[in-house]
Amino acid sequence: MTAATTELERPKPSGMPAARGHNGLHALALLRILLGITFLWAFLDKTFGLGFATPPEKSWLSGTSPAGGYLGSLEGPLAEAFRPLMGQPWVDWTFMLGLMLLGCALVLGVALRGAAVGGSLLLGLLWLTSLPLRNNPVIDEHVIYAVALWALATARSGKVCGLLWRSWARLTTKRRFRWLR
């Protein structure tokens, strides 16, 4: 190849094509927002009993424990370890706040590191309560969602379509707030 070879004439390397622009970040932003809506929907449905996964008479506002029904229906080897948590107010509040904060962080594109940590903890506990898994001995949607949370946080997907990105970025550049990125 000579120095006169233009960019168009150069042979392309084998393998995956290089991403141009921010296409990858846009795809991750879409994944981030959709995953956030998934968690917010779970929060809203459990709170108000919108009639999809939670009937109105079993909503949190009607006095039913949002985590109690799930914990009461466990059948796996860890069921007895988790069953005492059923009906505990701190478990309900932690679960519901976790769903809401995780969903808001993902939709807004802020505090994605914290969302990855907290969301992975929540999803890890849900994965443990699901054991033994029915379709695969190790992997289910909880594991995939947790990995997606880490991918979103490490790629800083909040830079694209993040509602508060600029002001959040200014805050997190300060040394004591960097962990909030």
FISE-663473 format. One record per residue (C-alpha): residue number from 1; residue in three letters; x, y, z. Coordinates in pm, 1 decimal. Example, Ala and Ser with C-alpha at 12.3 -4.5 7.8 and 13.67 -1.06 7.14 Angstrom:
2
+-----+------+----------+----------+----------+
:  nr : rest :     east :    north :       up :
+-----+------+----------+----------+----------+
:   1 :  ALA :   1230.0 :   -450.0 :    780.0 :
:   2 :  SER :   1367.0 :   -106.0 :    714.0 :
+-----+------+----------+----------+----------+
END
This chain:
181
+-----+------+----------+----------+----------+
:  nr : rest :     east :    north :       up :
+-----+------+----------+----------+----------+
:   1 :  MET :      0.0 :      0.0 :      0.0 :
:   2 :  THR :    141.9 :    338.9 :    -96.3 :
:   3 :  ALA :    109.6 :    670.3 :     78.5 :
:   4 :  ALA :   -115.9 :    784.0 :   -204.9 :
:   5 :  THR :   -376.6 :    519.5 :   -119.6 :
:   6 :  THR :   -698.0 :    689.2 :    -17.4 :
:   7 :  GLU :   -917.6 :    593.4 :    274.3 :
:   8 :  LEU :  -1170.5 :    435.9 :     36.7 :
:   9 :  GLU :   -908.5 :    214.6 :   -127.9 :
:  10 :  ARG :   -766.6 :     68.2 :    191.5 :
:  11 :  PRO :   -876.5 :   -285.9 :    261.0 :
:  12 :  LYS :  -1112.3 :   -320.1 :    555.1 :
:  13 :  PRO :   -991.6 :   -533.2 :    847.6 :
:  14 :  SER :  -1177.0 :   -857.0 :    899.9 :
:  15 :  GLY :  -1413.6 :   -896.3 :   1188.9 :
:  16 :  MET :  -1675.4 :   -659.7 :   1323.5 :
:  17 :  PRO :  -1716.5 :   -324.4 :   1148.4 :
:  18 :  ALA :  -1615.8 :    -23.0 :   1352.0 :
:  19 :  ALA :  -1906.2 :    168.1 :   1503.7 :
:  20 :  ARG :  -1950.1 :    512.0 :   1355.2 :
:  21 :  GLY :  -2055.8 :    804.7 :   1569.3 :
:  22 :  HIS :  -2273.1 :    734.1 :   1866.8 :
:  23 :  ASN :  -2483.4 :    449.9 :   1723.7 :
:  24 :  GLY :  -2371.7 :    213.6 :   1999.0 :
:  25 :  LEU :  -2449.7 :    467.5 :   2271.1 :
:  26 :  HIS :  -2791.7 :    530.9 :   2118.9 :
:  27 :  ALA :  -2867.7 :    158.6 :   2127.4 :
:  28 :  LEU :  -2752.1 :    140.6 :   2490.6 :
:  29 :  ALA :  -2960.7 :    446.8 :   2575.4 :
:  30 :  LEU :  -3265.6 :    275.2 :   2428.8 :
:  31 :  LEU :  -3188.4 :    -39.2 :   2630.0 :
:  32 :  ARG :  -3140.8 :    176.0 :   2942.1 :
:  33 :  ILE :  -3474.3 :    353.8 :   2900.1 :
:  34 :  LEU :  -3667.7 :     34.5 :   2821.9 :
:  35 :  LEU :  -3515.9 :   -145.1 :   3119.1 :
:  36 :  GLY :  -3597.7 :    155.5 :   3338.0 :
:  37 :  ILE :  -3958.8 :    152.3 :   3221.3 :
:  38 :  THR :  -3972.8 :   -219.0 :   3304.4 :
:  39 :  PHE :  -3872.7 :   -150.8 :   3666.2 :
:  40 :  LEU :  -4098.3 :    154.9 :   3695.2 :
:  41 :  TRP :  -4389.6 :    -45.3 :   3557.1 :
:  42 :  ALA :  -4334.7 :   -316.3 :   3818.3 :
:  43 :  PHE :  -4333.7 :    -46.9 :   4087.7 :
:  44 :  LEU :  -4652.7 :    118.7 :   3959.1 :
:  45 :  ASP :  -4838.1 :   -208.7 :   3906.2 :
:  46 :  LYS :  -4752.3 :   -335.6 :   4255.7 :
:  47 :  THR :  -4836.4 :      0.4 :   4414.8 :
:  48 :  PHE :  -5169.1 :     69.7 :   4244.2 :
:  49 :  GLY :  -5278.0 :   -278.0 :   4132.4 :
:  50 :  LEU :  -5324.8 :   -183.3 :   3769.4 :
:  51 :  GLY :  -5461.4 :   -528.3 :   3692.6 :
:  52 :  PHE :  -5172.3 :   -668.5 :   3491.3 :
:  53 :  ALA :  -4946.4 :   -868.8 :   3725.4 :
:  54 :  THR :  -5117.5 :   -728.7 :   4035.2 :
:  55 :  PRO :  -5495.8 :   -710.7 :   4072.7 :
:  56 :  PRO :  -5627.7 :   -396.9 :   4249.1 :
:  57 :  GLU :  -5723.1 :   -589.8 :   4564.0 :
:  58 :  LYS :  -5361.9 :   -707.6 :   4603.6 :
:  59 :  SER :  -5196.4 :   -367.7 :   4552.0 :
:  60 :  TRP :  -4965.3 :   -210.8 :   4806.6 :
:  61 :  LEU :  -5215.7 :     72.1 :   4856.1 :
:  62 :  SER :  -5486.5 :   -178.6 :   4946.7 :
:  63 :  GLY :  -5266.8 :   -299.7 :   5233.1 :
:  64 :  THR :  -5118.5 :   -610.3 :   5074.0 :
:  65 :  SER :  -4746.7 :   -677.8 :   5108.7 :
:  66 :  PRO :  -4587.8 :   -631.7 :   4763.2 :
:  67 :  ALA :  -4317.8 :   -889.9 :   4839.2 :
:  68 :  GLY :  -4535.6 :  -1117.1 :   5054.2 :
:  69 :  GLY :  -4720.2 :  -1296.1 :   4775.4 :
:  70 :  TYR :  -4398.5 :  -1373.0 :   4594.0 :
:  71 :  LEU :  -4214.4 :  -1488.8 :   4906.3 :
:  72 :  GLY :  -4512.0 :  -1698.6 :   5011.9 :
:  73 :  SER :  -4515.1 :  -1885.8 :   4681.5 :
:  74 :  LEU :  -4148.4 :  -1991.5 :   4687.3 :
:  75 :  GLU :  -4083.3 :  -2364.6 :   4651.8 :
:  76 :  GLY :  -3706.0 :  -2398.9 :   4600.6 :
:  77 :  PRO :  -3434.5 :  -2506.1 :   4844.9 :
:  78 :  LEU :  -3398.5 :  -2151.6 :   4979.5 :
:  79 :  ALA :  -3771.9 :  -2098.6 :   5034.7 :
:  80 :  GLU :  -3749.0 :  -2151.0 :   5410.6 :
:  81 :  ALA :  -3462.7 :  -1900.2 :   5437.1 :
:  82 :  PHE :  -3665.3 :  -1626.4 :   5263.0 :
:  83 :  ARG :  -4013.0 :  -1702.8 :   5400.5 :
:  84 :  PRO :  -3957.0 :  -1522.0 :   5736.3 :
:  85 :  LEU :  -3916.5 :  -1197.2 :   5538.8 :
:  86 :  MET :  -4277.0 :  -1223.6 :   5422.4 :
:  87 :  GLY :  -4492.1 :   -934.7 :   5545.4 :
:  88 :  GLN :  -4202.5 :   -740.8 :   5699.2 :
:  89 :  PRO :  -4260.7 :   -367.2 :   5634.4 :
:  90 :  TRP :  -3888.7 :   -295.7 :   5585.8 :
:  91 :  VAL :  -3873.0 :   -564.3 :   5314.8 :
:  92 :  ASP :  -4172.9 :   -414.1 :   5133.4 :
:  93 :  TRP :  -4035.1 :    -60.0 :   5154.4 :
:  94 :  THR :  -3685.6 :   -166.9 :   5046.7 :
:  95 :  PHE :  -3821.6 :   -369.0 :   4754.8 :
:  96 :  MET :  -4057.2 :    -96.7 :   4633.5 :
:  97 :  LEU :  -3806.3 :    187.6 :   4675.1 :
:  98 :  GLY :  -3549.1 :    -25.5 :   4495.0 :
:  99 :  LEU :  -3783.0 :    -74.3 :   4198.4 :
: 100 :  MET :  -3871.4 :    294.9 :   4187.2 :
: 101 :  LEU :  -3517.3 :    431.8 :   4227.2 :
: 102 :  LEU :  -3371.1 :    182.2 :   3982.0 :
: 103 :  GLY :  -3636.6 :    266.4 :   3723.4 :
: 104 :  CYS :  -3593.6 :    642.7 :   3769.7 :
: 105 :  ALA :  -3212.9 :    625.7 :   3750.3 :
: 106 :  LEU :  -3229.3 :    426.9 :   3427.5 :
: 107 :  VAL :  -3494.3 :    642.5 :   3259.9 :
: 108 :  LEU :  -3320.2 :    966.4 :   3360.6 :
: 109 :  GLY :  -2972.0 :    831.3 :   3284.5 :
: 110 :  VAL :  -2822.9 :    932.8 :   3619.9 :
: 111 :  ALA :  -2646.0 :    747.5 :   3902.3 :
: 112 :  LEU :  -2599.0 :    445.9 :   3678.2 :
: 113 :  ARG :  -2315.7 :    304.4 :   3891.0 :
: 114 :  GLY :  -2538.8 :    307.9 :   4197.0 :
: 115 :  ALA :  -2823.2 :    163.1 :   3990.9 :
: 116 :  ALA :  -2594.5 :   -118.3 :   3875.2 :
: 117 :  VAL :  -2492.0 :   -200.7 :   4231.4 :
: 118 :  GLY :  -2839.0 :   -177.3 :   4385.5 :
: 119 :  GLY :  -3011.5 :   -337.5 :   4088.6 :
: 120 :  SER :  -2764.9 :   -626.9 :   4083.2 :
: 121 :  LEU :  -2826.0 :   -686.4 :   4453.2 :
: 122 :  LEU :  -3203.7 :   -684.0 :   4401.1 :
: 123 :  LEU :  -3181.1 :   -907.3 :   4094.2 :
: 124 :  GLY :  -2934.9 :  -1140.1 :   4268.0 :
: 125 :  LEU :  -3178.4 :  -1194.1 :   4553.4 :
: 126 :  LEU :  -3462.6 :  -1255.8 :   4309.3 :
: 127 :  TRP :  -3239.0 :  -1502.4 :   4124.3 :
: 128 :  LEU :  -3162.9 :  -1687.1 :   4449.9 :
: 129 :  THR :  -3531.4 :  -1717.1 :   4530.8 :
: 130 :  SER :  -3594.2 :  -1860.1 :   4182.3 :
: 131 :  LEU :  -3361.6 :  -2155.9 :   4230.5 :
: 132 :  PRO :  -3382.3 :  -2419.3 :   4093.0 :
: 133 :  LEU :  -3438.7 :  -2254.1 :   3755.5 :
: 134 :  ARG :  -3678.5 :  -2425.3 :   3517.8 :
: 135 :  ASN :  -3524.4 :  -2364.7 :   3174.9 :
: 136 :  ASN :  -3151.5 :  -2329.0 :   3241.3 :
: 137 :  PRO :  -2948.8 :  -2441.2 :   3543.3 :
: 138 :  VAL :  -2775.9 :  -2101.5 :   3591.0 :
: 139 :  ILE :  -2895.8 :  -1819.2 :   3364.3 :
: 140 :  ASP :  -3234.3 :  -1649.7 :   3368.3 :
: 141 :  GLU :  -3363.1 :  -1296.1 :   3309.1 :
: 142 :  HIS :  -3234.4 :  -1177.3 :   3648.4 :
: 143 :  VAL :  -2873.7 :  -1253.3 :   3551.6 :
: 144 :  ILE :  -2917.2 :  -1097.2 :   3207.4 :
: 145 :  TYR :  -3070.5 :   -779.5 :   3353.0 :
: 146 :  ALA :  -2786.0 :   -750.3 :   3606.1 :
: 147 :  VAL :  -2524.1 :   -782.0 :   3331.0 :
: 148 :  ALA :  -2716.0 :   -524.2 :   3125.3 :
: 149 :  LEU :  -2710.2 :   -284.1 :   3422.5 :
: 150 :  TRP :  -2331.6 :   -312.7 :   3444.5 :
: 151 :  ALA :  -2293.5 :   -264.4 :   3069.0 :
: 152 :  LEU :  -2509.6 :     47.9 :   3084.3 :
: 153 :  ALA :  -2316.5 :    189.8 :   3378.4 :
: 154 :  THR :  -1968.6 :    122.6 :   3241.5 :
: 155 :  ALA :  -2056.4 :    255.9 :   2894.8 :
: 156 :  ARG :  -2192.7 :    572.4 :   3056.5 :
: 157 :  SER :  -2509.7 :    535.2 :   2853.1 :
: 158 :  GLY :  -2665.7 :    829.0 :   3038.9 :
: 159 :  LYS :  -2472.2 :   1062.2 :   2807.3 :
: 160 :  VAL :  -2729.3 :    994.9 :   2535.0 :
: 161 :  CYS :  -3094.6 :   1081.9 :   2599.1 :
: 162 :  GLY :  -3028.2 :   1133.0 :   2969.3 :
: 163 :  LEU :  -3276.7 :   1391.5 :   3090.7 :
: 164 :  LEU :  -3043.9 :   1537.9 :   3349.5 :
: 165 :  TRP :  -2709.2 :   1443.5 :   3195.3 :
: 166 :  ARG :  -2544.0 :   1788.2 :   3172.5 :
: 167 :  SER :  -2630.8 :   1900.3 :   3523.6 :
: 168 :  TRP :  -2558.6 :   1551.6 :   3659.8 :
: 169 :  ALA :  -2220.7 :   1545.3 :   3481.0 :
: 170 :  ARG :  -2128.2 :   1880.3 :   3639.4 :
: 171 :  LEU :  -2214.5 :   1745.8 :   3984.1 :
: 172 :  THR :  -2025.0 :   1418.3 :   3941.1 :
: 173 :  THR :  -1705.1 :   1584.8 :   3819.6 :
: 174 :  LYS :  -1649.1 :   1705.1 :   4173.0 :
: 175 :  ARG :  -1421.5 :   1461.6 :   4347.5 :
: 176 :  ARG :  -1652.0 :   1364.4 :   4632.5 :
: 177 :  PHE :  -1944.3 :   1286.9 :   4397.5 :
: 178 :  ARG :  -1762.3 :   1080.2 :   4131.8 :
: 179 :  TRP :  -1908.7 :    757.0 :   4266.8 :
: 180 :  LEU :  -2251.6 :    879.6 :   4154.3 :
: 181 :  ARG :  -2167.6 :    857.1 :   3782.4 :
+-----+------+----------+----------+----------+
END
